[in-house]
């Protein structure tokens, strides 16, 4: 092997160690972390037929459909919740490789290695690399878009611009906030292309036109969170600053010394990019600051929020900036000293905190999403659920009951309007209705509950889960909502002593079901 390749391999070795550490953490967490309701949304919608899936995502819920489509493909081969987490693992690892490639393009082998270390030790990928949601996909899409954008800057050809546009298309397809990233990239591209012939850019413009439907899907999502009133900024200055601070923490370092080190490297890197690659520096600033600025300035009655995971698409650019900074500082060192310095950086980063809250951390009900707690009720549901049945709500126990639960339609409990939309798509007559309530070790008067619900219901407590079955056929959509509210109301009465969390679970479910029932009865009356 030539000496130059040996030196490059030596510099990349610390990045390979960090990558291996991330693999270890993700593989461990695939089985160790409890299932979460948000993961159930992905899995149970993704398990449905493709046409129904797309209608649910883009028309009922609103938002980006790409992750649900990928979930649908994965479940065709392996119908399990674990398979969905492996999808996130693969995308997270791919995002780290893209961090390395982006850093290499911007600053050489050292920059690539440090970008890989930053990505592999980032809290955002460490946590969301095993969450069966779209955030690992969003990071991967951000990395691919950034790499091909830099490539297009280097080549300045129609082919390179078209490839960059195709990668950019993935951003709004993966997450609604990807539209902000695309807008920033498009503004820069149009500025750079000014005065050039239009014809070579036509394929790129066609890709841009193919992104327009995502704007409609995102407006549908924003409408779901409309809370009425005159409107105000989506987030105040203090909350916006706090979320941006959490993004930086979650992107590299976490807190303490590791955070200081990566902040310093990124600061040097951005200063270097401003001097040597101002277009990339501009894109980095827009991707990081664009959403917070919009949330400060846009007046809306929507309750959409800003969270570190929503900016995970900017992680590869942030990691590459840190890589460019490290390459600048270590430029005069030989490969062995550079490799030693990067080895120290891996140690520093490995002992930092994640800086990101894990949504699967036990809150309420504690431990009910673990494999041990879900095994019994999920096994029972697999034997009971039939095609045409209805499940309420998106629950870890229903997710664990795949593939049987994939044959049923699962209903949301977030909002009355959303539940009403979902019920309008239920084919009649429906089968049985299954309502699952996480009651943990709370005592339930099962005989009293069965008596008050009547012979049409079957009641069973399996581990920490209360399962209410309303036997079908169910011939009316409003009666499905009524059965949900009745089951939850009577379960609340039969609960001996419940805490505030369980009381809130009951209240929200009853409120949403009763609201949906009213809307459906108005539909029928009108």
C-alpha positions in Angstrom: 0.0 0.0 0.0 1.4 3.4 -0.9 2.6 5.6 2.0 -0.1 8.2 1.3 -2.9 5.6 1.7 -1.3 4.3 4.9 -1.3 7.8 6.3 -4.9 8.4 5.4 -5.9 5.1 6.9 -4.1 6.0 10.1 -6.0 9.3 10.3 -9.3 7.5 9.7 -8.7 4.9 12.3 -10.1 7.0 15.2 -13.3 7.7 13.1 -13.6 3.9 12.6 -13.4 3.4 16.4 -16.1 6.0 16.9 -18.2 4.4 14.3 -17.8 1.0 16.0 -18.8 2.5 19.3 -22.0 3.9 17.7 -22.8 0.4 16.2 -22.4 -1.1 19.7 -24.7 1.4 21.2 -27.4 1.1 18.6 -27.4 -2.7 18.5 -27.7 -2.7 22.3 -30.6 -0.2 22.3 -32.6 -2.0 19.5 -33.8 -4.5 22.1 -33.2 -2.8 25.4 -35.2 0.4 24.9 -39.0 0.2 25.5 -41.4 0.7 22.6 -43.0 4.2 22.3 -46.3 5.4 21.1 -44.6 7.4 18.3 -43.0 4.3 17.0 -46.5 2.7 17.0 -47.7 5.4 14.6 -45.0 4.6 12.1 -45.4 0.8 12.3 -49.1 0.5 12.4 -49.7 3.0 9.6 -46.8 1.5 7.6 -48.3 -1.9 7.9 -51.5 -1.0 6.0 -51.9 -1.2 2.2 -49.9 1.4 0.3 -52.8 3.4 -1.0 -54.4 3.6 2.4 -51.1 4.4 4.0 -50.6 7.4 1.7 -54.1 8.6 2.2 -53.7 8.5 6.0 -50.4 10.2 6.0 -50.8 13.0 3.5 -54.6 13.6 3.7 -55.6 12.7 7.3 -52.5 13.5 9.3 -50.5 15.7 6.9 -46.7 15.7 6.7 -44.0 13.7 4.9 -44.7 10.2 3.7 -41.2 8.8 2.8 -40.5 7.1 6.1 -43.9 5.4 6.2 -43.3 4.1 2.7 -39.9 2.7 3.8 -41.6 1.1 6.8 -44.1 -0.5 4.5 -41.3 -2.0 2.5 -39.5 -3.3 5.5 -42.6 -4.9 7.0 -43.1 -6.8 3.7 -40.0 -8.8 4.7 -40.1 -8.7 8.5 -43.3 -7.8 10.3 -41.8 -6.8 13.7 -41.2 -3.6 15.6 -37.5 -4.6 15.9 -37.2 -4.5 12.1 -38.4 -0.9 12.1 -35.6 0.0 14.5 -33.1 -1.7 12.3 -34.2 0.6 9.5 -33.3 3.5 11.7 -30.0 1.9 12.6 -29.0 1.5 8.9 -30.0 5.1 8.1 -28.1 6.5 11.1 -24.9 4.6 10.2 -25.3 5.8 6.6 -25.6 9.4 7.9 -22.3 9.0 9.7 -20.6 7.8 6.5 -22.0 10.9 4.7 -20.6 13.1 7.5 -17.2 11.5 6.7 -17.6 12.1 3.0 -18.8 15.7 3.4 -15.9 16.5 5.7 -13.4 14.9 3.3 -14.7 17.0 0.4 -14.5 20.2 2.4 -11.2 19.7 4.2 -9.5 16.4 3.4 -9.0 13.2 5.4 -8.6 14.9 8.8 -11.8 16.9 8.3 -13.6 13.7 7.2 -12.4 11.7 10.2 -13.4 14.5 12.7 -16.8 14.8 11.0 -17.3 11.1 11.3 -16.3 11.3 15.0 -18.8 14.1 15.6 -21.6 12.3 13.8 -20.9 8.9 15.5 -20.8 10.4 19.0 -23.7 12.8 18.5 -26.6 12.4 20.9 -29.1 12.9 18.1 -27.9 9.9 16.2 -27.2 7.9 19.3 -30.8 8.3 20.5 -32.8 8.6 17.2 -30.6 5.9 15.5 -32.9 3.3 17.1 -36.2 5.2 17.3 -38.6 3.9 14.6 -39.4 7.4 13.4 -38.2 9.5 10.5 -35.4 11.3 12.2 -32.5 9.0 11.2 -33.8 9.2 7.7 -33.9 13.0 8.0 -30.2 13.0 9.0 -29.3 10.7 6.1 -31.2 12.9 3.7 -29.5 16.0 5.0 -26.1 14.4 4.6 -26.8 13.2 1.1 -28.2 16.6 0.0 -25.1 18.4 1.5 -22.6 16.1 -0.2 -24.2 16.4 -3.6 -24.7 20.1 -3.2 -20.9 20.5 -2.5 -20.3 18.2 -5.5 -22.5 20.5 -7.7 -20.5 23.5 -6.5 -17.3 21.8 -7.5 -18.5 20.7 -11.0 -21.0 23.4 -11.9 -22.7 21.2 -14.5 -26.4 20.4 -15.2 -25.9 16.7 -14.3 -24.4 17.7 -10.9 -27.2 20.1 -10.2 -29.8 17.5 -11.2 -28.2 15.0 -8.8 -28.2 17.6 -6.0 -31.8 18.4 -6.7 -32.8 14.7 -6.5 -31.1 14.4 -3.1 -32.7 17.6 -1.9 -36.1 16.1 -2.8 -35.6 13.6 0.0 -35.6 16.4 2.6 -39.3 17.5 2.4 -40.2 13.8 1.6 -38.6 12.8 5.0 -39.9 15.7 7.2 -41.9 18.9 6.8 -39.0 21.0 8.1 -37.0 19.7 5.1 -38.8 22.3 3.1 -37.0 25.0 4.9 -33.7 23.4 4.1 -34.7 23.0 0.4 -35.7 26.7 0.2 -32.3 27.7 1.5 -30.5 25.4 -0.9 -32.7 26.6 -3.8 -32.1 30.3 -3.1 -28.3 29.7 -3.2 -28.5 27.6 -6.3 -30.6 30.2 -8.2 -28.2 32.9 -7.2 -25.2 30.9 -8.5 -27.0 29.9 -11.7 -28.0 33.4 -12.7 -27.0 34.4 -16.2 -26.4 30.8 -17.3 -28.4 29.0 -20.0 -31.8 27.8 -18.9 -32.0 24.5 -20.8 -29.4 22.5 -18.7 -31.3 23.5 -15.6 -34.7 22.2 -16.8 -34.3 18.7 -15.2 -33.4 20.4 -11.9 -36.4 22.7 -12.2 -38.6 19.7 -12.8 -37.4 18.1 -9.6 -38.2 21.4 -7.8 -41.7 21.2 -9.2 -42.0 17.6 -7.9 -41.5 19.0 -4.4 -44.6 21.3 -4.6 -47.0 18.5 -3.4 -45.1 18.4 -0.1 -46.2 22.0 0.6 -49.8 20.9 0.5 -49.1 18.0 2.9 -47.3 20.3 5.3 -50.2 22.8 5.3 -52.4 19.9 6.1 -50.2 19.1 9.1 -50.1 22.7 10.2 -53.9 22.8 10.1 -54.0 19.9 12.5 -52.2 22.0 15.1 -54.3 25.1 14.5 -55.5 26.2 18.0 -57.5 29.2 16.8 -57.1 32.8 18.0 -55.4 35.7 16.5 -52.0 34.1 16.2 -48.6 34.8 17.6 -45.0 33.8 16.9 -44.5 30.0 16.9 -41.8 30.3 19.6 -40.5 33.0 21.8 -36.9 34.1 21.9 -36.0 32.2 25.0 -37.5 28.9 23.8 -36.0 29.3 20.4 -32.5 29.9 21.8 -33.0 27.0 24.2 -33.9 24.6 21.4 -31.0 25.8 19.2 -28.7 25.3 22.2 -30.0 21.7 22.5 -29.4 21.1 18.8 -25.7 22.1 19.2 -25.5 19.9 22.3 -27.1 16.9 20.6 -25.0 17.4 17.4 -21.7 16.9 19.1 -20.3 17.0 22.6 -23.4 17.0 24.8 -22.2 19.1 27.6 -19.0 20.1 29.6 -15.6 19.8 28.0 -16.7 17.8 25.0 -19.2 20.5 24.0 -16.5 23.2 24.4 -14.1 21.3 22.3 -16.6 20.7 19.4 -17.9 24.3 19.6 -14.3 25.6 19.3 -13.6 23.3 16.3 -16.9 24.2 14.6 -16.2 27.9 15.1 -12.7 27.6 13.5 -14.3 25.5 10.8 -17.0 28.0 10.0 -14.5 30.8 9.9 -12.4 28.8 7.5 -15.4 28.0 5.3 -16.4 31.7 5.2 -13.0 32.5 3.8 -12.5 29.4 1.5 -16.0 28.2 0.7 -18.5 31.0 1.5 -21.4 29.3 -0.2 -21.1 26.2 2.1 -20.8 28.5 5.1 -24.0 30.3 4.0 -25.8 27.0 3.6 -24.6 25.8 7.0 -25.9 29.0 8.7 -29.2 28.9 6.9 -29.8 25.2 7.7 -29.0 25.8 11.4 -30.7 29.2 11.9 -33.5 29.1 9.3 -36.1 27.2 11.4 -35.4 29.2 14.6 -35.7 32.5 12.8 -38.9 31.4 11.1 -40.4 30.4 14.5 -39.5 33.8 15.9 -41.0 35.8 13.0 -43.9 33.8 11.6 -47.3 34.8 13.1 -49.5 31.8 13.4 -52.2 30.2 15.6 -50.6 26.8 15.1 -49.1 24.9 18.0 -46.3 23.3 15.9 -43.2 23.1 18.0 -39.4 23.2 17.5 -37.2 20.5 18.9 -33.6 19.4 18.4 -34.7 16.4 16.3 -36.3 18.7 13.8 -32.9 20.1 12.9 -31.1 16.8 12.7 -30.8 17.3 8.9 -28.1 19.9 9.7 -26.0 17.5 11.7 -23.7 16.5 8.8 -22.9 20.1 7.9 -22.2 20.9 11.6 -20.0 17.9 11.9 -18.2 18.8 8.7 -17.6 22.3 10.0 -16.0 20.8 13.1 -13.9 18.6 10.8 -12.7 21.6 8.8 -11.8 23.4 12.0 -9.7 20.4 13.2 -8.0 20.1 9.8 -7.0 23.7 10.0 -5.6 23.4 13.5 -3.7 20.2 12.8 -2.5 21.1 9.3 1.1 21.3 10.4 1.1 18.0 12.2 2.2 14.7 10.7 -0.3 11.8 10.2 0.8 10.0 13.4 0.3 13.1 15.6 -2.9 13.9 13.9 -4.2 10.3 14.5 -3.1 10.6 18.2 -5.0 13.9 18.5 -8.1 12.4 16.9 -7.9 9.4 19.3 -8.0 11.8 22.2 -11.0 13.5 20.6 -12.8 10.1 20.5 -12.1 9.6 24.2 -13.4 13.0 25.0 -16.5 12.6 22.9 -17.2 9.1 24.1 -17.5 10.2 27.7 -19.8 13.2 26.9 -23.5 13.2 27.6 -26.0 12.8 24.7 -27.5 16.3 25.3 -30.8 15.0 24.0 -33.8 13.6 25.8 -34.7 10.0 24.9 -38.5 9.9 24.2 -38.5 6.2 25.2 -37.2 6.8 28.7 -39.7 5.4 31.2 -42.2 8.0 32.2 -45.7 6.7 32.4 -46.5 3.9 32.6 -43.0 2.9 33.7 -41.6 -0.2 31.9 -44.9 -1.1 30.0 -43.1 -0.7 26.6 -40.5 -3.4 27.3 -40.4 -6.7 25.6 -41.2 -8.5 28.8 -44.3 -6.4 29.6 -45.6 -6.5 26.0 -45.1 -10.2 25.4 -48.2 -11.5 27.1 -50.8 -9.0 25.8 -49.3 -8.9 22.4 -49.4 -12.7 22.0 -53.1 -12.7 23.1 -53.9 -9.9 20.6 -52.3 -11.8 17.8 -54.7 -14.6 18.3 -57.8 -12.3 18.4 -57.2 -9.6 15.8 -58.7 -10.3 12.4 -58.8 -8.4 9.1 -61.3 -5.5 9.3 -60.9 -5.0 13.1 -60.3 -1.6 14.6 -57.6 -0.7 17.2 -57.5 2.3 19.5 -55.0 4.0 20.0 -51.5 3.9 18.5 -50.1 1.9 21.3 -46.8 -0.1 22.0 -48.9 -3.2 22.7 -50.6 -3.0 19.3 -47.2 -2.4 17.6 -45.8 -5.5 19.4 -48.8 -7.5 18.1 -47.6 -7.3 14.5 -48.2 -8.8 12.0 -51.8 -9.4 13.1 -52.3 -5.8 14.1 -51.3 -4.7 10.6 -54.5 -6.3 9.3 -56.5 -3.9 11.5 -57.0 -0.2 11.2 -55.5 1.7 14.1 -57.2 5.0 15.2 -55.4 8.0 16.7 -56.2 9.6 20.1 -54.6 13.0 19.4 -57.5 15.1 18.3 -61.3 14.7 17.7 -61.0 15.9 14.1 -58.1 13.5 13.3 -60.1 10.5 14.9 -63.2 11.5 12.9 -61.1 11.6 9.6 -59.7 8.1 10.4 -63.1 6.7 11.2 -64.5 8.1 7.9 -62.0 5.8 6.1 -63.1 2.7 8.1 -64.9 0.2 5.8 -68.3 -0.9 7.1 -69.2 -3.2 8.5 -66.1 -3.2 10.7 -65.0 -6.2 12.8 -64.3 -5.9 16.5 -62.9 -2.9 18.3 -59.9 -3.3 20.6 -59.0 -0.6 23.1 -55.8 -0.9 25.1 -55.1 1.1 28.2 -51.7 1.1 30.0 -52.8 0.7 33.7 -49.5 -0.7 35.1 -50.1 -2.2 38.5 -53.3 -0.2 39.1 -56.2 -2.3 40.5 -59.2 -2.6 38.2 -62.6 -4.0 39.4 -62.9 -6.2 36.3 -66.2 -7.8 37.3 -67.7 -4.4 37.9 -66.3 -3.1 34.6 -67.6 -6.2 32.6 -71.0 -5.8 34.2 -71.3 -2.1 33.4 -70.1 -2.5 29.8 -72.5 -5.4 29.1 -72.3 -8.6 27.1 -71.1 -6.9 23.9 -67.7 -6.2 25.6 -64.9 -8.5 26.7 -62.6 -7.2 29.4 -59.2 -8.6 30.3 -56.1 -7.3 32.2 -52.9 -8.8 30.9 -49.9 -7.7 32.8 -49.9 -3.9 32.9 -52.4 -3.6 30.1 -56.2 -3.4 30.2 -57.7 -4.7 26.9 -61.3 -3.8 26.1 -62.9 -5.6 23.2 -66.2 -4.5 21.7 -67.2 -7.4 19.6 -68.4 -6.8 16.0 -69.7 -6.5 13.5 -69.8 -2.7 13.9 -72.1 -1.1 11.3 -71.8 2.5 12.2 -68.8 4.8 12.4 -70.2 7.0 15.1 -71.0 3.9 17.2 -67.3 3.0 17.1 -66.4 6.3 18.6 -69.2 5.8 21.1 -67.8 2.4 22.1 -64.3 3.9 22.6 -65.7 6.6 25.0 -67.9 4.2 26.8 -65.1 1.7 27.4 -62.7 4.3 28.7 -65.3 6.0 30.8 -66.4 2.8 32.5 -62.7 1.7 32.9 -62.1 5.0 34.7 -65.0 4.4 37.1 -63.7 0.8 37.7 -60.1 1.9 38.5 -59.6 1.8 42.2 -56.9 4.4 42.5 -55.1 6.0 39.6 -52.5 8.7 39.4 -52.7 11.9 37.4 -51.0 10.4 34.3 -53.6 7.6 34.0 -56.4 10.1 34.7 -55.1 12.2 31.9 -55.0 9.2 29.6 -58.6 8.5 30.3 -59.7 12.1 30.0 -57.9 12.7 26.6 -59.3 9.4 25.1 -62.8 10.2 26.2 -62.7 13.8 25.0 -61.3 12.8 21.6 -63.8 9.9 21.1 -66.8 12.0 22.2 -65.7 14.9 19.9 -65.3 12.5 16.9 -68.7 10.9 17.6 -70.4 14.4 17.5 -68.7 15.2 14.2 -69.7 11.8 12.7 -73.3 12.2 13.8 -73.4 15.7 12.3 -72.1 14.2 9.0 -74.9 11.7 9.0 -77.5 14.3 9.9 -76.2 16.7 7.2 
